[in-house]
Amino acid sequence: MTVAEVQHADLETLDFGLSGEQRAVQELAREFAAKEIDPLVDEIDEAQRFPKEIFAKAGELGFLGVLVPEEYGGSGLGYVDYVLIISEISQVDPSVGLSVAAHNSLCTNHILKFGSEDQRQRWLPDLATGRKLGAWSLTEPNAGSDAAGTRTRAVRSGDGWILNGSKTFTTHGSVGDVCVVLAVTDPEGAKHHNISAFVLERGMDGFRPGKKENKLGTRASDTAEVVMEDCLVPDANRLGEEGEGFIQALRILDGGRISIAALGIGTAIGALKTATRYAKLREQFGKPIARFQAIQFHLAEMATKCAAAEILTLAAAAAMDGGRPVTRIAAEAKLLAGEVAVFCAERGVQIHGGYGFIKDYRAEKYYRDCKICTIGEGTSEIQRLVIARQLFKENR
């Protein structure tokens, strides 16, 4: 069964506010992670290998076009379903969860939200089915949290644009087929209204991957520079109005923060489950360590924080599905879930003791993988700024 088939299944409504359809989607993602991802986790992490075979299967099941309407080859689901999918995958491997999230919520979603009908027809079917992999390039070496400081330039040339510059920390930078790139189109223009978004494709003259990063964690998720050197891009590849790329990016990042919150939830729950299983098996002083109150308190606190982050993230997803403002709640969910992931991963290592420090156990991998959740798509500090600004705006 694929995601699209699950969508139309006649399933009764279950508890916890999730429909039977959503529970079925969650179970499909759980089975996919156990069967297709789990056997490869250690190998792809150690080799820093992007697992194309996993993504081919993910595309077949509809996991690479979760938010894309069926008319463009997608699954036509909502953000609640999307959170469930990313969370289940990330419980097994946050690397794969991160890549699925970036493909869906950044590149593909940017084209869906701001592309013309012709652009949607041109790129979405291949992206939604996994025939092509998406990337999204905003961050630069000197423009991270200050995205408005973008230096990549796009200069008019006939009926197109010539792009020059480089982007860093691009998920799928060296393996992607379709890349949304943000570039300054009016250096003298008003701040936040001088950047435009363009779709670049693998094989374009002057467009190439740069350095592939050697990362602490999520090592099977490809992260690399992308470089534009006199890259001629047709104006037909520009997304939306000229100069509105930065405003588009802010809207895309609202959904992206929900994605990273889902990644954080999955990482935290994965660490919790791993630690709980270990505590039941590991014996000291003649009994399983799960019977010691100190270990029980660690696990109880981990479980409580996971539940809180999951509820907040699902609330943000439901707000997005309902068309309500999400800037504040998405930032809150991302902030909480990211920091809960770090907390649970650290406690998981502690519960494992010395075994948590070696690669024979998954605890150390969650510990390496979790930190991206407090950095990617806006650091925890930026989330606090976003939340505070929204509070001041709401209380005027």
Secondary structure as UniProt FT lines:
FT   HELIX           3..7
FT   TURN            16..17
FT   HELIX           20..32
FT   HELIX           33..37
FT   HELIX           38..40
FT   HELIX           41..47
FT   HELIX           52..61
FT   TURN            62..64
FT   TURN            66..67
FT   HELIX           70..72
FT   HELIX           79..92
FT   HELIX           94..102
FT   HELIX           103..108
FT   HELIX           109..114
FT   HELIX           117..128
FT   TURN            129..130
FT   STRAND          134..137
FT   TURN            141..142
FT   HELIX           147..149
FT   STRAND          153..157
FT   TURN            158..159
FT   STRAND          160..171
FT   TURN            172..175
FT   STRAND          178..184
FT   TURN            187..188
FT   TURN            191..192
FT   STRAND          195..201
FT   TURN            202..203
FT   TURN            205..206
FT   STRAND          207..212
FT   TURN            219..220
FT   STRAND          223..234
FT   HELIX           235..237
FT   STRAND          238..239
FT   TURN            242..243
FT   HELIX           245..281
FT   STRAND          283..284
FT   TURN            285..286
FT   STRAND          287..288
FT   HELIX           289..291
FT   HELIX           293..321
FT   TURN            322..323
FT   HELIX           327..352
FT   HELIX           353..357
FT   TURN            359..360
FT   HELIX           363..369
FT   HELIX           370..374
FT   TURN            375..377
FT   HELIX           380..394
//
